[in-house]
Amino acid sequence: MGFLRQINASLVGLPPQVYSLPKTQEIALGREPSCDIILDSQLYGMVSRRHVLLRPQFNNQWEICDLNSANGTFINGQKLQGCQMLQERDRVTLGVNGPEFIFELTNQSAVNVPIPPVIQPRQIPQYNQKPTQ
């Protein structure tokens, strides 16, 4: 299973978040309520309504695709054009100075630093995730 660990949430007053990425489902990130992981538009105005899509691939690999976002997506500081396979420990940034995530294949941060339990998409607290349907 893959994970996205938000690394700069404390800069906007949020607790650390770890999002699990199910092997059987595409995950959309953005400000739009239909996204699987919703980022608060008040905090993250640089994030597009539908910013990126994460797609599970074979052999526990993940592909990230920029959805023609206005402010771009950056992987390890390099602007993403289209889609790219993620490597473990890649840093994903949505827009310039936007939310940053580390892509992990195992939830290593749970071993090293106490953080909240992994949150499944669609079960994230209301301030950054739509309610369970």
N, C-alpha and C positions, 0 to 999 in steps of 0.2 A: 504494500500500500504506500502511496505517496502522501506527503504532507506539505502544506505551506505554513511557515511560521512567520508571522508578522514581526518585524524587528524594530519598527519605529513607532509602535502604537502609543507608547508612553509620552511621546512628544506632543500628542494631541489629547492626552488625558485618558486614554483607554488602557484597560489591562491587557497584558500579552495575550495574543490569540494564536491558536494552532488549528488549522483547518485540515481535516482529512480529505483525501481525494480518492473516492471509490474507484476500483478497477473497472467498473462496468458502466460508468456514467461520465459524460462530458460535464465540465463545471465552467459556468460563465461567471466572470467577475465584473462588477461595475456598479453604477449608482441606481440603475433601473430596478424596480421591485421584482421583475421577472427573473433577475439573475439569481444564481445559486448562492453566491457570496455577495452581499450588498454592502457597499461602502457608503457611509454617510456623506451626502452631498454638501452639508454644512462644513464638514472637516476636510473633505477631499474633492474640492471643486475642479481640480485638474484631471480627475478621473472621468472618462466618458461614461455614458449611460450603459453601454455594453462595450467594455474595454478589451478584455482578453477572453479566450476560450482555452481551457486545458483539456486535452484529449488523452485518455489512456491508450497505450500501444502495447504490443507484445513484449514479453520479458520484463515486466515491471518498469517500462519506460513511459514517459509522458511527453507529449508535444504541446507547445504553447503557441497560440496564434493571436496576433494583434488583429482586432476587428475594426481596422481603419480608425483607430482612436485619434482624437484631435491633438493630444499632447504626447503620443507615442508610448511605447513600452520599451524598457531597457533591460537587457540581460547582461549582468556583470559590467554595466556602464556602456554597453554597446547597443545602439538603437536596433530594435527588432524589425525586420522587413518580412512580412508574411508570417511564416511558421518556422519553428525550430524545435529540435529535440532538447529537452532539459537534461542537464547532468546534475548529479547530487551536489548540493551546496551552491548551486547557481543562485545569484541574487537577482530577483525580479523587482523592478521599480515601475510603477504605473505613473507616467508623466514625470516631468522634471520636479524634483523635491516632493514627489507623491509617496504613497504608501510603499514600503519595501517589504519583501518577503524572501525567505530562504527556502528553496526547494529541498526537501529531504525525502529519502526513501524509507527511513525509519524515524521514529520520533525520538531522536537522540537527546533533545533538550529536556525531555522528561527525566532522563537519567542524571543530567548534570545540574539543572536548575529547576527548583520547584515552580511549576506553572499550572494554570488551570487545566483540567482534563481536555483531551482532544474533543473538539466540537464538530459534529457531523454537519454538512451543509443542510440548510433549511431548519436548523435547530439553534442558530446563533442568536444571542440576545437581540432584542428589538432594535437597539441603536445602530446595528450594522447588519442585520439579517432579517429577511421576511419571516413571518410566523409559519409554523408547520401547517400544512394543508390537510 
